[in-house]
C-alpha cells in the first residue's frame, strides 16, 4: 500500500487496513477506529512502514486499540514516520498507543511519536525486542498497569534518540522507558517523570541496564503533597536498575529528582565510570508531623554493590544521608561491594536539621565487606557542617583522599575503618570515631592543597601543592584523567606534577613527551641542580642535517624550531630546559623515564 489516505475508516481489526504481511509507504491515516485491535492497521505477521503518518487513531467508544497492531511478527520495521495523538487507554491492559508488536523484533528509525497514550507503553509496546534509532518521543503517556510513558518492551535498545516530557502513572515506573533489559547509547532524556510511588523518572530497567554517552536532565519522580510518606517512595529520578544490575559510562545527569537516588537507584550491582552528576536531589518528605527531607543519595542510592570510577559529583543534595552517594548494601553480589576511586565530590550536601543528617558526600552502611575509597577529592568551598564521609557499618579502607572544609572529614560510627595518606584541610575534626590501629600515620592535616580554580570546579593541584608525592601505592594504575600512574618502575621526582599524588584528579593529561617537557619546566622554575655525571642514553634527532649530540639537553640545544626528537628507551637522570618549540617522543611510558632531581 502506498500513496494513499485512510480517513475515519472503521473495522473490527484494522480500521484502515487488515493484512497478513503489510508494506505501507507514504500513506496517511487519521481518525480510524477498530473494535478490537489496530485502529488504523492490523497486520498478522510482518509489517514494513515508511514515510507515513498516523494521526488520532483510536476507538472513540472503548479507546482500547493501538494505531498499528502487529501480531506474531518476526521482524517488523518502521522508518521515517509520524505518530501523533493515537490513544489506547480504556482502563484495562491496553498497550502501545501508536504501535503494538506482540512478538518478534520491532525496529523503529527516524520516526516521531508525539502525544500518544495508552495504559502502558504510551507510544510503543513490544513484547519481544525493540530497537529504536534516531527517533523522538514527546509528551507520550502511560496511564497504568505496566510502566513506560513512551516505551514498554522486553529487550529495548535505544540509540541516538530523544525523549522529552513523557510521563508514566501507576503502576510500573519509567517515565519514558520501561524494559526488562535496556541499552541506551548517545541519547537524551529531558523532563520525563513518573508517579510519586514509582521508580525511574526517565528509565526503569527491571532487570539489566547499559547507558553510554547519554544525557539525563530534569527528570523526576513526582512529589505527593498528601503528607502520607507511602505516596512518596519512588526512587531514581533519572534511572532505576533492577535485579541484574547496570553499567553507566561517560554520561551526564543534571537536576534530576526523586525521593531516594536523585539521579540513579540500583537494586543490584552498578558500575559508574567517567560520568557527571550535578545538582540532583533526593528529597522525600517525612510524615505529616515534620515534613522534613528524609531522602538519601542525592545522586545515587544503592542497595547492593557499587563501583564508581573517574566521575564527578557536583552540588547534589539529600536529606538524612549521602548528599551524593548513599550505599546501604543489603543485596550481596560480588567482591567489589563498595569501590569509589579517582572521583571528585564538590559542594554536595546532606541536610535535615530536625532529624539529623550525615555524609555530605558519601554515606556507607549495610554488609560492606571490602569497601575502598581511594584517590578521591571531597571538597566544599567554605566550611560545611557535618561529615564529608560517613561510615555507619561495614569494613572500609579510606586511603589517598583529599577532604576539605567539612566540620568532620571522616566519620566512623560503627564498623571497621582504616584510613591513611589522606589530606584534611579546613576541618575542625579531621576524623571522628575510632579507626583501625595504625590509621592516620601518614595523614597530612591542615595543609592547603592549592587547587587550581575551585570556582570553576577545577580541583587539579596547583604548582607547589603539598599533596604532590604524598600518596601511597594502592594498585590504582590510572588517574582521574585516564593517564597511567605511576610512571615507570617507581616514583617520578618531578615534585609538582607526577609521582603518586594523594589523588590522581590532581594531574594533568600526560603523554611521555609532555611529561618530559613539564618536568623540564619544573626544573627551570625551581632551579633544580643538574647532576654532574649520569648515564644518558643516546637520542635520535629527526631532521635533515647534523649529528645529534649524545645527551638529551645537547640534542635539544642542537635542534631547530619544529624539530622532533625521539628518545630511546632508558632512564634519564637529568634536568632539561626547553628553550624552543620542539617535540620530544619517548619509546613508551614504561621504558622511557625522565627523573629530574
Protein Blocks (a to p, Z undefined) as FASTA:
>chain_A
ZZiacehiacfeojlbccfbdcdehiacehiacfkeojlbccfkbccdehiacehiacfk
lopacfbdcehifbdcdehiacehiacdehpacehjlbccfehjdddehiacehiacfbo
jlbccfkbcddehiacehiacfbhngpjkbccfbdcdehiacehiacdddebjjlbccfb
dcdehiacehiacdfkbghjlbccfkbccdehiacehiacdddfklpaklmmbghjlbcc
dfkopadehiacehiacfbojlbccfbdcddehiacehiacdddcdfklopafbehjlbc
cfbdcddehiacehiacfknojlbccddfbdfbfmlbccehiacehiacddfknopehjl
bccedjdfbbccehiacddfbdcedjfbdcfbdjdddehiacehifblbdcfbdjdddeh
iacehiablbgcjddehihklgcehiaehiablmnopabdcehiakgopaccehiabdfk
opacdehjbdcfbfklnmjdfblklpccddfklmmmmmmmmmmmnopacdfbdcdddddd
ddfbdcddfbfklmmmmpcehiacdddedddddddddfbdcddddfbfklmccddZZ
